[in-house]
Amino acid sequence: MKDQKKIIAELKKEVAPFEVIDTKASIIQIINTLVPLAVLWYLTYLSLSVSWLLTIPLIVVTAGFVIRTFILFHDCCHSSFFKSRRANDILGTITGVLTMVPYRQWKHDHTVHHATSGNLDKRGTGDMWVLTVEEYMEAPWWKKFAYRFYRNPFVTFGLGPIAIFMVKYRFNRRGPIKRKERLNTYLTNALIVLLHTALALAIGWQNFLMIQLPIFFLSGMLGIWLFYVQHQFEETYFEHDEEWSYVQAAVEGSSYYKLPKVLQWITGNIGFHHVHHLSPRVPNYNLEKAHEATPPLQKATTITIRSSLKAIRFRLWDEDTKQFISFREYKRYKRKLADMKLAASASQGNLAVSPRTGLQGSK
Protein backbone atom coordinates (compact mmCIF):
# COMPACT_ATOMS: atom_id res chain seq x y z
CA MET A 1 0.00 0.00 0.00
CA LYS A 2 1.31 3.42 -0.93
CA ASP A 3 2.35 5.83 1.75
CA GLN A 4 -0.45 8.26 2.57
CA LYS A 5 1.73 11.30 1.95
CA LYS A 6 2.60 10.07 -1.54
CA ILE A 7 -1.09 9.58 -2.31
CA ILE A 8 -1.83 13.16 -1.21
CA ALA A 9 1.12 14.50 -3.23
CA GLU A 10 -0.25 12.81 -6.36
CA LEU A 11 -3.52 14.70 -6.09
CA LYS A 12 -1.98 17.81 -7.60
CA LYS A 13 -1.11 15.85 -10.74
CA GLU A 14 -4.62 14.43 -10.96
CA VAL A 15 -6.19 17.89 -10.77
CA ALA A 16 -3.80 19.44 -13.34
CA PRO A 17 -6.00 18.61 -16.40
CA PHE A 18 -8.75 20.85 -14.99
CA GLU A 19 -6.48 23.91 -15.07
CA VAL A 20 -7.35 24.42 -18.74
CA ILE A 21 -9.00 27.80 -19.37
CA ASP A 22 -12.11 27.87 -21.55
CA THR A 23 -12.31 31.42 -22.94
CA LYS A 24 -15.90 30.90 -24.12
CA ALA A 25 -16.98 29.80 -20.64
CA SER A 26 -15.23 32.83 -19.14
CA ILE A 27 -17.00 35.24 -21.49
CA ILE A 28 -20.36 33.61 -20.72
CA GLN A 29 -19.67 34.14 -17.01
CA ILE A 30 -18.96 37.82 -17.60
CA ILE A 31 -22.30 38.16 -19.37
CA ASN A 32 -24.37 36.16 -16.88
CA THR A 33 -22.79 37.99 -13.94
CA LEU A 34 -22.19 41.64 -14.79
CA VAL A 35 -25.32 42.16 -16.89
CA PRO A 36 -27.69 40.81 -14.17
CA LEU A 37 -25.75 42.84 -11.59
CA ALA A 38 -26.42 46.08 -13.48
CA VAL A 39 -30.07 45.19 -14.18
CA LEU A 40 -30.74 44.16 -10.58
CA TRP A 41 -29.13 47.33 -9.23
CA TYR A 42 -31.41 49.43 -11.46
CA LEU A 43 -34.49 47.40 -10.49
CA THR A 44 -33.59 47.94 -6.84
CA TYR A 45 -33.61 51.68 -7.49
CA LEU A 46 -37.01 51.48 -9.20
CA SER A 47 -38.40 49.43 -6.31
CA LEU A 48 -37.76 52.30 -3.87
CA SER A 49 -40.82 54.07 -5.27
CA VAL A 50 -42.94 50.93 -4.86
CA SER A 51 -42.27 49.24 -1.51
CA TRP A 52 -39.43 48.15 0.76
CA LEU A 53 -41.03 44.71 0.69
CA LEU A 54 -39.81 44.56 -2.91
CA THR A 55 -36.54 46.41 -2.33
CA ILE A 56 -35.22 44.13 0.42
CA PRO A 57 -35.26 40.86 -1.58
CA LEU A 58 -33.76 42.71 -4.57
CA ILE A 59 -30.94 43.96 -2.32
CA VAL A 60 -30.25 40.39 -1.18
CA VAL A 61 -30.15 39.01 -4.74
CA THR A 62 -28.01 41.92 -5.97
CA ALA A 63 -25.56 41.34 -3.11
CA GLY A 64 -25.34 37.73 -4.30
CA PHE A 65 -24.27 38.91 -7.75
CA VAL A 66 -21.66 41.18 -6.16
CA ILE A 67 -20.21 38.04 -4.55
CA ARG A 68 -20.29 36.26 -7.92
CA THR A 69 -18.51 39.29 -9.43
CA PHE A 70 -15.85 38.90 -6.75
CA ILE A 71 -15.32 35.27 -7.84
CA LEU A 72 -14.49 36.51 -11.35
CA PHE A 73 -12.11 39.03 -9.74
CA HIS A 74 -10.64 36.22 -7.66
CA ASP A 75 -9.95 34.04 -10.72
CA CYS A 76 -8.29 36.98 -12.47
CA CYS A 77 -5.95 37.31 -9.48
CA HIS A 78 -4.90 33.69 -10.02
CA SER A 79 -4.60 34.21 -13.80
CA SER A 80 -7.14 31.43 -14.20
CA PHE A 81 -9.92 33.34 -15.94
CA PHE A 82 -8.23 34.32 -19.22
CA LYS A 83 -5.15 32.94 -20.94
CA SER A 84 -3.90 36.49 -21.41
CA ARG A 85 -2.30 38.09 -18.35
CA ARG A 86 -3.29 41.53 -19.65
CA ALA A 87 -6.93 40.45 -20.00
CA ASN A 88 -6.89 39.14 -16.42
CA ASP A 89 -5.38 42.43 -15.21
CA ILE A 90 -8.00 44.54 -17.01
CA LEU A 91 -11.03 42.52 -15.91
CA GLY A 92 -9.54 42.15 -12.43
CA THR A 93 -9.25 45.92 -12.08
CA ILE A 94 -12.79 46.49 -13.38
CA THR A 95 -14.37 43.88 -11.09
CA GLY A 96 -12.16 45.23 -8.29
CA VAL A 97 -13.87 48.61 -8.69
CA LEU A 98 -17.31 46.95 -8.59
CA THR A 99 -16.41 45.03 -5.41
CA MET A 100 -14.28 47.85 -3.90
CA VAL A 101 -11.08 45.78 -3.79
CA PRO A 102 -7.73 46.93 -5.28
CA TYR A 103 -6.72 44.22 -7.75
CA ARG A 104 -2.94 44.11 -7.41
CA GLN A 105 -2.88 44.57 -3.63
CA TRP A 106 -5.37 41.76 -3.08
CA LYS A 107 -3.57 39.56 -5.62
CA HIS A 108 -0.35 39.90 -3.60
CA ASP A 109 -1.96 39.19 -0.23
CA HIS A 110 -4.00 36.29 -1.56
CA THR A 111 -0.94 34.70 -3.19
CA VAL A 112 0.79 34.84 0.20
CA HIS A 113 -2.32 33.33 1.80
CA HIS A 114 -2.16 30.33 -0.54
CA ALA A 115 1.57 29.88 0.07
CA THR A 116 1.27 30.01 3.87
CA SER A 117 -2.26 28.78 4.73
CA GLY A 118 -2.10 26.58 7.83
CA ASN A 119 1.53 27.50 8.56
CA LEU A 120 1.77 28.59 12.20
CA ASP A 121 5.11 30.32 11.61
CA LYS A 122 3.96 32.39 8.62
CA ARG A 123 0.63 33.83 9.71
CA GLY A 124 -0.49 37.41 9.19
CA THR A 125 -0.97 38.09 5.48
CA GLY A 126 -4.29 37.49 3.75
CA ASP A 127 -5.75 35.36 6.53
CA MET A 128 -7.76 35.56 9.75
CA TRP A 129 -5.98 36.32 13.02
CA VAL A 130 -5.56 32.97 14.80
CA LEU A 131 -3.84 32.37 18.14
CA THR A 132 -2.96 29.01 19.65
CA VAL A 133 -4.05 28.14 23.19
CA GLU A 134 -0.50 28.57 24.45
CA GLU A 135 -0.03 31.92 22.69
CA TYR A 136 -3.28 33.24 24.11
CA MET A 137 -2.41 32.00 27.61
CA GLU A 138 0.94 33.80 27.54
CA ALA A 139 -0.38 36.98 25.87
CA PRO A 140 -0.63 40.27 27.85
CA TRP A 141 -4.12 41.45 28.83
CA TRP A 142 -4.34 44.04 26.04
CA LYS A 143 -3.58 41.44 23.37
CA LYS A 144 -6.18 39.07 24.82
CA PHE A 145 -8.73 41.89 24.79
CA ALA A 146 -7.88 42.78 21.17
CA TYR A 147 -8.13 39.14 20.11
CA ARG A 148 -11.48 38.63 21.83
CA PHE A 149 -12.75 41.82 20.23
CA TYR A 150 -11.53 40.73 16.79
CA ARG A 151 -13.00 37.23 17.07
CA ASN A 152 -16.40 38.46 18.26
CA PRO A 153 -18.92 37.59 15.50
CA PHE A 154 -20.49 41.06 15.67
CA VAL A 155 -17.06 42.56 15.00
CA THR A 156 -15.85 40.01 12.44
CA PHE A 157 -19.01 40.07 10.34
CA GLY A 158 -20.51 43.38 11.44
CA LEU A 159 -17.61 45.83 11.53
CA GLY A 160 -15.48 43.65 9.27
CA PRO A 161 -16.96 44.79 5.93
CA ILE A 162 -16.51 48.45 6.92
CA ALA A 163 -12.99 48.01 8.30
CA ILE A 164 -11.76 45.94 5.36
CA PHE A 165 -13.52 47.29 2.28
CA MET A 166 -13.93 50.95 3.24
CA VAL A 167 -10.73 51.49 5.23
CA LYS A 168 -8.02 48.87 4.69
CA TYR A 169 -8.43 48.51 0.92
CA ARG A 170 -8.38 52.24 0.36
CA PHE A 171 -4.69 52.40 1.26
CA ASN A 172 -1.61 50.61 0.02
CA ARG A 173 -0.18 47.95 2.28
CA ARG A 174 2.89 48.69 4.38
CA GLY A 175 6.39 47.79 3.32
CA PRO A 176 8.08 47.92 -0.07
CA ILE A 177 5.61 47.47 -2.91
CA LYS A 178 5.88 47.61 -6.68
CA ARG A 179 4.89 50.78 -8.49
CA LYS A 180 2.15 48.97 -10.44
CA GLU A 181 0.49 47.85 -7.23
CA ARG A 182 0.61 51.33 -5.71
CA LEU A 183 -0.82 52.96 -8.83
CA ASN A 184 -3.51 50.28 -9.13
CA THR A 185 -4.80 51.15 -5.66
CA TYR A 186 -4.95 54.84 -6.60
CA LEU A 187 -6.69 54.00 -9.89
CA THR A 188 -9.22 51.75 -8.13
CA ASN A 189 -10.05 54.46 -5.59
CA ALA A 190 -10.43 57.10 -8.32
CA LEU A 191 -12.72 54.88 -10.41
CA ILE A 192 -14.84 54.01 -7.36
CA VAL A 193 -15.31 57.73 -6.63
CA LEU A 194 -16.19 58.45 -10.27
CA LEU A 195 -18.67 55.56 -10.50
CA HIS A 196 -20.37 56.31 -7.21
CA THR A 197 -20.52 60.05 -7.94
CA ALA A 198 -22.09 59.39 -11.34
CA LEU A 199 -24.71 57.08 -9.84
CA ALA A 200 -25.46 59.51 -7.01
CA LEU A 201 -25.93 62.37 -9.48
CA ALA A 202 -28.14 60.21 -11.69
CA ILE A 203 -30.57 59.00 -9.02
CA GLY A 204 -29.93 61.30 -6.06
CA TRP A 205 -27.46 60.70 -3.25
CA GLN A 206 -30.18 59.58 -0.79
CA ASN A 207 -31.42 56.89 -3.17
CA PHE A 208 -27.85 55.89 -3.96
CA LEU A 209 -26.99 55.37 -0.29
CA MET A 210 -30.24 53.49 0.38
CA ILE A 211 -29.28 51.02 -2.35
CA GLN A 212 -25.49 50.81 -2.28
CA LEU A 213 -24.87 50.71 1.47
CA PRO A 214 -27.01 47.63 2.25
CA ILE A 215 -25.78 45.83 -0.89
CA PHE A 216 -22.17 46.61 0.03
CA PHE A 217 -22.61 45.61 3.66
CA LEU A 218 -24.47 42.36 2.96
CA SER A 219 -22.11 41.20 0.19
CA GLY A 220 -19.09 42.10 2.34
CA MET A 221 -20.45 40.24 5.35
CA LEU A 222 -21.25 37.12 3.32
CA GLY A 223 -17.88 37.30 1.58
CA ILE A 224 -16.05 37.37 4.91
CA TRP A 225 -18.21 34.47 6.11
CA LEU A 226 -17.27 32.34 3.10
CA PHE A 227 -13.58 33.01 3.65
CA TYR A 228 -13.88 32.41 7.40
CA VAL A 229 -15.86 29.20 7.39
CA GLN A 230 -13.75 27.44 4.77
CA HIS A 231 -10.67 27.50 6.99
CA GLN A 232 -12.14 27.83 10.49
CA PHE A 233 -13.63 24.40 11.00
CA GLU A 234 -13.04 22.19 14.02
CA GLU A 235 -10.36 19.79 12.78
CA THR A 236 -8.60 21.92 10.18
CA TYR A 237 -4.87 21.94 9.49
CA PHE A 238 -2.16 23.95 11.25
CA GLU A 239 1.48 22.96 11.57
CA HIS A 240 4.80 24.67 12.21
CA ASP A 241 7.02 25.40 9.24
CA GLU A 242 9.24 22.33 9.55
CA GLU A 243 6.23 19.99 9.42
CA TRP A 244 3.98 22.07 7.18
CA SER A 245 2.91 20.65 3.80
CA TYR A 246 1.34 22.72 1.02
CA VAL A 247 -0.75 19.80 -0.26
CA GLN A 248 -1.94 18.75 3.20
CA ALA A 249 -2.79 22.36 4.05
CA ALA A 250 -4.88 22.56 0.88
CA VAL A 251 -6.74 19.27 1.27
CA GLU A 252 -7.04 19.09 5.06
CA GLY A 253 -7.04 22.82 5.88
CA SER A 254 -9.75 23.86 3.41
CA SER A 255 -13.31 22.60 3.55
CA TYR A 256 -15.83 21.48 0.97
CA TYR A 257 -18.76 23.81 1.66
CA LYS A 258 -21.71 21.87 0.28
CA LEU A 259 -24.25 24.49 -0.72
CA PRO A 260 -27.62 24.28 -2.50
CA LYS A 261 -27.14 24.49 -6.29
CA VAL A 262 -28.42 28.07 -6.52
CA LEU A 263 -25.98 29.28 -3.86
CA GLN A 264 -23.21 27.18 -5.38
CA TRP A 265 -23.73 29.01 -8.67
CA ILE A 266 -23.94 32.44 -7.03
CA THR A 267 -20.69 31.79 -5.14
CA GLY A 268 -18.91 30.52 -8.24
CA ASN A 269 -18.20 27.03 -6.84
CA ILE A 270 -15.90 28.53 -4.20
CA GLY A 271 -17.34 25.92 -1.81
CA PHE A 272 -14.92 23.47 -3.44
CA HIS A 273 -12.23 25.32 -1.56
CA HIS A 274 -10.04 22.26 -1.02
CA VAL A 275 -9.73 21.88 -4.80
CA HIS A 276 -9.01 25.58 -5.22
CA HIS A 277 -6.23 25.57 -2.62
CA LEU A 278 -4.72 22.43 -4.08
CA SER A 279 -4.59 24.05 -7.54
CA PRO A 280 -5.42 27.80 -7.72
CA ARG A 281 -5.11 27.71 -11.52
CA VAL A 282 -8.31 25.69 -11.85
CA PRO A 283 -11.03 28.10 -13.12
CA ASN A 284 -14.11 28.35 -10.92
CA TYR A 285 -16.24 26.53 -13.54
CA ASN A 286 -13.94 23.49 -13.34
CA LEU A 287 -13.74 23.13 -9.56
CA GLU A 288 -16.74 20.81 -9.24
CA LYS A 289 -15.52 18.69 -12.16
CA ALA A 290 -12.12 18.27 -10.51
CA HIS A 291 -13.77 17.32 -7.23
CA GLU A 292 -16.00 14.69 -8.85
CA ALA A 293 -13.20 13.21 -10.96
CA THR A 294 -10.80 12.81 -8.03
CA PRO A 295 -12.13 10.33 -5.41
CA PRO A 296 -9.59 11.25 -2.68
CA LEU A 297 -10.78 14.87 -2.81
CA GLN A 298 -14.32 13.72 -2.08
CA LYS A 299 -13.08 12.71 1.38
CA ALA A 300 -12.29 16.32 2.30
CA THR A 301 -14.05 17.75 5.34
CA THR A 302 -17.60 18.50 4.20
CA ILE A 303 -19.65 21.20 5.89
CA THR A 304 -23.20 22.34 5.24
CA ILE A 305 -24.91 25.63 6.03
CA ARG A 306 -26.22 24.12 9.26
CA SER A 307 -22.96 22.55 10.42
CA SER A 308 -20.93 25.60 9.38
CA LEU A 309 -22.71 27.71 12.01
CA LYS A 310 -20.62 25.90 14.64
CA ALA A 311 -17.60 27.77 13.32
CA ILE A 312 -18.83 30.95 15.02
CA ARG A 313 -17.70 29.61 18.39
CA PHE A 314 -14.22 28.48 17.25
CA ARG A 315 -11.62 30.82 18.74
CA LEU A 316 -8.28 29.20 19.60
CA TRP A 317 -6.20 26.50 17.95
CA ASP A 318 -5.23 23.68 20.34
CA GLU A 319 -1.92 22.24 19.15
CA ASP A 320 -2.30 19.18 21.39
CA THR A 321 -5.69 18.02 20.14
CA LYS A 322 -5.26 19.53 16.64
CA GLN A 323 -8.62 21.29 16.68
CA PHE A 324 -10.28 24.63 17.36
CA ILE A 325 -11.79 25.28 20.77
CA SER A 326 -14.10 27.97 22.10
CA PHE A 327 -13.30 30.50 24.82
CA ARG A 328 -15.61 28.53 27.11
CA GLU A 329 -13.58 25.37 26.50
CA TYR A 330 -10.43 27.38 27.10
CA LYS A 331 -11.74 28.45 30.52
CA ARG A 332 -12.38 24.80 31.44
CA TYR A 333 -8.89 23.90 30.22
CA LYS A 334 -7.38 26.71 32.28
CA ARG A 335 -9.26 25.63 35.43
CA LYS A 336 -8.16 22.04 34.92
CA LEU A 337 -4.56 23.19 34.50
CA ALA A 338 -4.79 25.28 37.68
CA ASP A 339 -6.20 22.29 39.61
CA MET A 340 -3.35 20.10 38.37
CA LYS A 341 -0.76 22.67 39.46
CA LEU A 342 -2.46 23.00 42.84
CA ALA A 343 -2.47 19.23 43.29
CA ALA A 344 1.20 19.01 42.28
CA SER A 345 2.07 21.81 44.69
CA ALA A 346 0.17 20.11 47.53
CA SER A 347 1.92 16.83 46.76
CA GLN A 348 5.33 18.50 46.91
CA GLY A 349 4.37 20.17 50.18
CA ASN A 350 3.91 16.76 51.79
CA LEU A 351 7.45 15.74 50.92
CA ALA A 352 10.46 16.52 53.11
CA VAL A 353 14.17 16.25 52.29
CA SER A 354 16.28 14.12 54.64
CA PRO A 355 19.27 16.18 55.89
CA ARG A 356 21.35 13.01 56.07
CA THR A 357 20.60 11.30 52.77
CA GLY A 358 19.22 14.19 50.68
CA LEU A 359 16.31 11.97 49.60
CA GLN A 360 12.62 13.01 49.71
CA GLY A 361 10.14 11.35 51.99
CA SER A 362 6.74 11.97 53.61
CA LYS A 363 6.61 14.46 56.45
C-alpha positions as CSV (number, residue, x, y, z in Angstrom):
1,M,0.0,0.0,0.0
2,K,1.3,3.4,-0.9
3,D,2.3,5.8,1.8
4,Q,-0.5,8.3,2.6
5,K,1.7,11.3,1.9
6,K,2.6,10.1,-1.5
7,I,-1.1,9.6,-2.3
8,I,-1.8,13.2,-1.2
9,A,1.1,14.5,-3.2
10,E,-0.2,12.8,-6.4
11,L,-3.5,14.7,-6.1
12,K,-2.0,17.8,-7.6
13,K,-1.1,15.9,-10.7
14,E,-4.6,14.4,-11.0
15,V,-6.2,17.9,-10.8
16,A,-3.8,19.4,-13.3
17,P,-6.0,18.6,-16.4
18,F,-8.8,20.9,-15.0
19,E,-6.5,23.9,-15.1
20,V,-7.4,24.4,-18.7
21,I,-9.0,27.8,-19.4
22,D,-12.1,27.9,-21.5
23,T,-12.3,31.4,-22.9
24,K,-15.9,30.9,-24.1
25,A,-17.0,29.8,-20.6
26,S,-15.2,32.8,-19.1
27,I,-17.0,35.2,-21.5
28,I,-20.4,33.6,-20.7
29,Q,-19.7,34.1,-17.0
30,I,-19.0,37.8,-17.6
31,I,-22.3,38.2,-19.4
32,N,-24.4,36.2,-16.9
33,T,-22.8,38.0,-13.9
34,L,-22.2,41.6,-14.8
35,V,-25.3,42.2,-16.9
36,P,-27.7,40.8,-14.2
37,L,-25.8,42.8,-11.6
38,A,-26.4,46.1,-13.5
39,V,-30.1,45.2,-14.2
40,L,-30.7,44.2,-10.6
41,W,-29.1,47.3,-9.2
42,Y,-31.4,49.4,-11.5
43,L,-34.5,47.4,-10.5
44,T,-33.6,47.9,-6.8
45,Y,-33.6,51.7,-7.5
46,L,-37.0,51.5,-9.2
47,S,-38.4,49.4,-6.3
48,L,-37.8,52.3,-3.9
49,S,-40.8,54.1,-5.3
50,V,-42.9,50.9,-4.9
51,S,-42.3,49.2,-1.5
52,W,-39.4,48.1,0.8
53,L,-41.0,44.7,0.7
54,L,-39.8,44.6,-2.9
55,T,-36.5,46.4,-2.3
56,I,-35.2,44.1,0.4
57,P,-35.3,40.9,-1.6
58,L,-33.8,42.7,-4.6
59,I,-30.9,44.0,-2.3
60,V,-30.3,40.4,-1.2
61,V,-30.2,39.0,-4.7
62,T,-28.0,41.9,-6.0
63,A,-25.6,41.3,-3.1
64,G,-25.3,37.7,-4.3
65,F,-24.3,38.9,-7.8
66,V,-21.7,41.2,-6.2
67,I,-20.2,38.0,-4.5
68,R,-20.3,36.3,-7.9
69,T,-18.5,39.3,-9.4
70,F,-15.9,38.9,-6.8
71,I,-15.3,35.3,-7.8
72,L,-14.5,36.5,-11.4
73,F,-12.1,39.0,-9.7
74,H,-10.6,36.2,-7.7
75,D,-10.0,34.0,-10.7
76,C,-8.3,37.0,-12.5
77,C,-5.9,37.3,-9.5
78,H,-4.9,33.7,-10.0
79,S,-4.6,34.2,-13.8
80,S,-7.1,31.4,-14.2
81,F,-9.9,33.3,-15.9
82,F,-8.2,34.3,-19.2
83,K,-5.2,32.9,-20.9
84,S,-3.9,36.5,-21.4
85,R,-2.3,38.1,-18.4
86,R,-3.3,41.5,-19.6
87,A,-6.9,40.5,-20.0
88,N,-6.9,39.1,-16.4
89,D,-5.4,42.4,-15.2
90,I,-8.0,44.5,-17.0
91,L,-11.0,42.5,-15.9
92,G,-9.5,42.2,-12.4
93,T,-9.3,45.9,-12.1
94,I,-12.8,46.5,-13.4
95,T,-14.4,43.9,-11.1
96,G,-12.2,45.2,-8.3
97,V,-13.9,48.6,-8.7
98,L,-17.3,47.0,-8.6
99,T,-16.4,45.0,-5.4
100,M,-14.3,47.8,-3.9
101,V,-11.1,45.8,-3.8
102,P,-7.7,46.9,-5.3
103,Y,-6.7,44.2,-7.7
104,R,-2.9,44.1,-7.4
105,Q,-2.9,44.6,-3.6
106,W,-5.4,41.8,-3.1
107,K,-3.6,39.6,-5.6
108,H,-0.4,39.9,-3.6
109,D,-2.0,39.2,-0.2
110,H,-4.0,36.3,-1.6
111,T,-0.9,34.7,-3.2
112,V,0.8,34.8,0.2
113,H,-2.3,33.3,1.8
114,H,-2.2,30.3,-0.5
115,A,1.6,29.9,0.1
116,T,1.3,30.0,3.9
117,S,-2.3,28.8,4.7
118,G,-2.1,26.6,7.8
119,N,1.5,27.5,8.6
120,L,1.8,28.6,12.2
121,D,5.1,30.3,11.6
122,K,4.0,32.4,8.6
123,R,0.6,33.8,9.7
124,G,-0.5,37.4,9.2
125,T,-1.0,38.1,5.5
126,G,-4.3,37.5,3.8
127,D,-5.7,35.4,6.5
128,M,-7.8,35.6,9.7
129,W,-6.0,36.3,13.0
130,V,-5.6,33.0,14.8
131,L,-3.8,32.4,18.1
132,T,-3.0,29.0,19.7
133,V,-4.0,28.1,23.2
134,E,-0.5,28.6,24.4
135,E,0.0,31.9,22.7
136,Y,-3.3,33.2,24.1
137,M,-2.4,32.0,27.6
138,E,0.9,33.8,27.5
139,A,-0.4,37.0,25.9
140,P,-0.6,40.3,27.8
141,W,-4.1,41.4,28.8
142,W,-4.3,44.0,26.0
143,K,-3.6,41.4,23.4
144,K,-6.2,39.1,24.8
145,F,-8.7,41.9,24.8
146,A,-7.9,42.8,21.2
147,Y,-8.1,39.1,20.1
148,R,-11.5,38.6,21.8
149,F,-12.8,41.8,20.2
150,Y,-11.5,40.7,16.8
151,R,-13.0,37.2,17.1
152,N,-16.4,38.5,18.3
153,P,-18.9,37.6,15.5
154,F,-20.5,41.1,15.7
155,V,-17.1,42.6,15.0
156,T,-15.9,40.0,12.4
157,F,-19.0,40.1,10.3
158,G,-20.5,43.4,11.4
159,L,-17.6,45.8,11.5
160,G,-15.5,43.7,9.3
161,P,-17.0,44.8,5.9
162,I,-16.5,48.4,6.9
163,A,-13.0,48.0,8.3
164,I,-11.8,45.9,5.4
165,F,-13.5,47.3,2.3
166,M,-13.9,51.0,3.2
167,V,-10.7,51.5,5.2
168,K,-8.0,48.9,4.7
169,Y,-8.4,48.5,0.9
170,R,-8.4,52.2,0.4
171,F,-4.7,52.4,1.3
172,N,-1.6,50.6,0.0
173,R,-0.2,48.0,2.3
174,R,2.9,48.7,4.4
175,G,6.4,47.8,3.3
176,P,8.1,47.9,-0.1
177,I,5.6,47.5,-2.9
178,K,5.9,47.6,-6.7
179,R,4.9,50.8,-8.5
180,K,2.2,49.0,-10.4
181,E,0.5,47.8,-7.2
182,R,0.6,51.3,-5.7
183,L,-0.8,53.0,-8.8
184,N,-3.5,50.3,-9.1
185,T,-4.8,51.1,-5.7
186,Y,-5.0,54.8,-6.6
187,L,-6.7,54.0,-9.9
188,T,-9.2,51.8,-8.1
189,N,-10.1,54.5,-5.6
190,A,-10.4,57.1,-8.3
191,L,-12.7,54.9,-10.4
192,I,-14.8,54.0,-7.4
193,V,-15.3,57.7,-6.6
194,L,-16.2,58.4,-10.3
195,L,-18.7,55.6,-10.5
196,H,-20.4,56.3,-7.2
197,T,-20.5,60.0,-7.9
198,A,-22.1,59.4,-11.3
199,L,-24.7,57.1,-9.8
200,A,-25.5,59.5,-7.0
201,L,-25.9,62.4,-9.5
202,A,-28.1,60.2,-11.7
203,I,-30.6,59.0,-9.0
204,G,-29.9,61.3,-6.1
205,W,-27.5,60.7,-3.3
206,Q,-30.2,59.6,-0.8
207,N,-31.4,56.9,-3.2
208,F,-27.8,55.9,-4.0
209,L,-27.0,55.4,-0.3
210,M,-30.2,53.5,0.4
211,I,-29.3,51.0,-2.3
212,Q,-25.5,50.8,-2.3
213,L,-24.9,50.7,1.5
214,P,-27.0,47.6,2.3
215,I,-25.8,45.8,-0.9
216,F,-22.2,46.6,0.0
217,F,-22.6,45.6,3.7
218,L,-24.5,42.4,3.0
219,S,-22.1,41.2,0.2
220,G,-19.1,42.1,2.3
221,M,-20.4,40.2,5.3
222,L,-21.2,37.1,3.3
223,G,-17.9,37.3,1.6
224,I,-16.0,37.4,4.9
225,W,-18.2,34.5,6.1
226,L,-17.3,32.3,3.1
227,F,-13.6,33.0,3.6
228,Y,-13.9,32.4,7.4
229,V,-15.9,29.2,7.4
230,Q,-13.7,27.4,4.8
231,H,-10.7,27.5,7.0
232,Q,-12.1,27.8,10.5
233,F,-13.6,24.4,11.0
234,E,-13.0,22.2,14.0
235,E,-10.4,19.8,12.8
236,T,-8.6,21.9,10.2
237,Y,-4.9,21.9,9.5
238,F,-2.2,24.0,11.3
239,E,1.5,23.0,11.6
240,H,4.8,24.7,12.2
241,D,7.0,25.4,9.2
242,E,9.2,22.3,9.5
243,E,6.2,20.0,9.4
244,W,4.0,22.1,7.2
245,S,2.9,20.7,3.8
246,Y,1.3,22.7,1.0
247,V,-0.7,19.8,-0.3
248,Q,-1.9,18.7,3.2
249,A,-2.8,22.4,4.1
250,A,-4.9,22.6,0.9
251,V,-6.7,19.3,1.3
252,E,-7.0,19.1,5.1
253,G,-7.0,22.8,5.9
254,S,-9.7,23.9,3.4
255,S,-13.3,22.6,3.6
256,Y,-15.8,21.5,1.0
257,Y,-18.8,23.8,1.7
258,K,-21.7,21.9,0.3
259,L,-24.3,24.5,-0.7
260,P,-27.6,24.3,-2.5
261,K,-27.1,24.5,-6.3
262,V,-28.4,28.1,-6.5
263,L,-26.0,29.3,-3.9
264,Q,-23.2,27.2,-5.4
265,W,-23.7,29.0,-8.7
266,I,-23.9,32.4,-7.0
267,T,-20.7,31.8,-5.1
268,G,-18.9,30.5,-8.2
269,N,-18.2,27.0,-6.8
270,I,-15.9,28.5,-4.2
271,G,-17.3,25.9,-1.8
272,F,-14.9,23.5,-3.4
273,H,-12.2,25.3,-1.6
274,H,-10.0,22.3,-1.0
275,V,-9.7,21.9,-4.8
276,H,-9.0,25.6,-5.2
277,H,-6.2,25.6,-2.6
278,L,-4.7,22.4,-4.1
279,S,-4.6,24.0,-7.5
280,P,-5.4,27.8,-7.7
281,R,-5.1,27.7,-11.5
282,V,-8.3,25.7,-11.9
283,P,-11.0,28.1,-13.1
284,N,-14.1,28.3,-10.9
285,Y,-16.2,26.5,-13.5
286,N,-13.9,23.5,-13.3
287,L,-13.7,23.1,-9.6
288,E,-16.7,20.8,-9.2
289,K,-15.5,18.7,-12.2
290,A,-12.1,18.3,-10.5
291,H,-13.8,17.3,-7.2
292,E,-16.0,14.7,-8.9
293,A,-13.2,13.2,-11.0
294,T,-10.8,12.8,-8.0
295,P,-12.1,10.3,-5.4
296,P,-9.6,11.2,-2.7
297,L,-10.8,14.9,-2.8
298,Q,-14.3,13.7,-2.1
299,K,-13.1,12.7,1.4
300,A,-12.3,16.3,2.3
301,T,-14.1,17.8,5.3
302,T,-17.6,18.5,4.2
303,I,-19.6,21.2,5.9
304,T,-23.2,22.3,5.2
305,I,-24.9,25.6,6.0
306,R,-26.2,24.1,9.3
307,S,-23.0,22.5,10.4
308,S,-20.9,25.6,9.4
309,L,-22.7,27.7,12.0
310,K,-20.6,25.9,14.6
311,A,-17.6,27.8,13.3
312,I,-18.8,30.9,15.0
313,R,-17.7,29.6,18.4
314,F,-14.2,28.5,17.2
315,R,-11.6,30.8,18.7
316,L,-8.3,29.2,19.6
317,W,-6.2,26.5,18.0
318,D,-5.2,23.7,20.3
319,E,-1.9,22.2,19.1
320,D,-2.3,19.2,21.4
321,T,-5.7,18.0,20.1
322,K,-5.3,19.5,16.6
323,Q,-8.6,21.3,16.7
324,F,-10.3,24.6,17.4
325,I,-11.8,25.3,20.8
326,S,-14.1,28.0,22.1
327,F,-13.3,30.5,24.8
328,R,-15.6,28.5,27.1
329,E,-13.6,25.4,26.5
330,Y,-10.4,27.4,27.1
331,K,-11.7,28.4,30.5
332,R,-12.4,24.8,31.4
333,Y,-8.9,23.9,30.2
334,K,-7.4,26.7,32.3
335,R,-9.3,25.6,35.4
336,K,-8.2,22.0,34.9
337,L,-4.6,23.2,34.5
338,A,-4.8,25.3,37.7
339,D,-6.2,22.3,39.6
340,M,-3.4,20.1,38.4
341,K,-0.8,22.7,39.5
342,L,-2.5,23.0,42.8
343,A,-2.5,19.2,43.3
344,A,1.2,19.0,42.3
345,S,2.1,21.8,44.7
346,A,0.2,20.1,47.5
347,S,1.9,16.8,46.8
348,Q,5.3,18.5,46.9
349,G,4.4,20.2,50.2
350,N,3.9,16.8,51.8
351,L,7.4,15.7,50.9
352,A,10.5,16.5,53.1
353,V,14.2,16.3,52.3
354,S,16.3,14.1,54.6
355,P,19.3,16.2,55.9
356,R,21.3,13.0,56.1
357,T,20.6,11.3,52.8
358,G,19.2,14.2,50.7
359,L,16.3,12.0,49.6
360,Q,12.6,13.0,49.7
361,G,10.1,11.3,52.0
362,S,6.7,12.0,53.6
363,K,6.6,14.5,56.5
